[in-house]
Amino acid sequence: MTHVFHRHLQHTPPVAVGGQGLFLRDAAGREYLDASGGAAVSSLGHGHPDVLTAMHAQIDRLAYAHTSFFTTEVAEQLAEQLVRTAPAGTSHAYFVSGGSEAVEAALKMARQYFVEIGQPERTHFIARRQSYHGNTLGALAVGGNAWRRAPFAPILVEATHVAPCYPYREQQAGETPEAYGLRLARELEEAIVALDPRTVLAFVAETIGGATAGVLTPVPGYFKAVREVCDRHGVLLILDEVMCGMGRTGTLHACEQEGVVPDLITVAKGLGGGYQPIGAVLAQRHIVDAMSQGSGFFQHGHTYLGHPVACAAALAVQQVIERDGLLAKVRTDGDFLGQALRDALGAHPHVGDIRGRGFFWGVELVADRASKAPFDPAQKVHARLKKKAMDLGLLCYPFGGTVDGNQGDHVLLAPPYIASREQLVSIAALLA
Ligand code: PMP
């Protein structure tokens, strides 16, 4: 009998009792190879000694100080680290406790920015179908999964959803990737114009789609064209890198590979690497200046923002990534992982597409390869796959089957950056 309010109320999961490196252990003594880092969270694996040492030292020194009274050395150091490594023009890091909170804060920053600069008529967000931005009401409103929004639709802020960048299904025959990207940017512009550009706050997108679409990597030029469209209409660009950011794709921020600088970047998951709940909004100077020169106050905040132990964990994770050259490792070993997945699964009759970057890969499952027809959601292929993988001692992150547009079943692979090549090969072999 459990008194924990598990999301799946009819099923109590195994009890995790230990973790080391890429492995988790349950109370029955079973070991699991963590091929998804939880949900793309664990960047350095479990029990990393440098992170634990930094956290212990911080707990001994100071575990908590409320930000209405104090800042802390460790929050200042983490913000300095994040701003130094962020795209040009980033001036501040606003701390929160997770991904949804980061998105929520970014949406409110966008709104308050326009209020401060005298454009209060901007009230509308544009986001993408088949996206996930979190479960708080604002993040849910911009999220592109109609099934998730459905029960709450009447109480959500205004958001319009345009097409995601999903070449496997939506790039037309004869259309080059570049032309496809430009078409999507044109469609975004049409949506802005249809709403009246003066009413649009921001376009919100995951740089690389994650938890609803099996890793959607953008086509070349797409985000540059999107940035131009946003600039033309004074609309902010918010890139959600909660899942794909903090090194997961081989650069610290995925948007670096797209050659664009968004107004706001949201990060979480890999920031604290699972050692502590922490997220951040990385803000460009003009956003912060508008608030500091206007009301002088961001009208938002949570009790635990900038929690010292969370900041210590995140700072240690980031320092290890830098010290050990893990971004370069993720780039080269990421190509190796992609090849291992293609070798093991490429010819499988139910694998439609394998796509990704760095240590962020998605496998799209189909009932029929030729027609790309997804499985009937009633078959719950993703849930069966998750169970089978766990029985084999593998943690991967399957989801899907909710019939939302053409969303089918996907498996997400996001191993910790420290994974050895042998472990990457094992992941591909176990999946096959
Ligand atoms: N944005 C993205 C892109 C995500 O993948 C997630 C979580 N899967 C979130 C936001 C929400 O993060 P959290 O679950 O930490 O609230």
Residues whose N, C-alpha, C, O or C-beta is under 5 A from the ligand:
A	BS01	PMP	G98 G99 S100 E101 Y132 H133 G134 E206 G210 A211 D240 V242 M243 A268
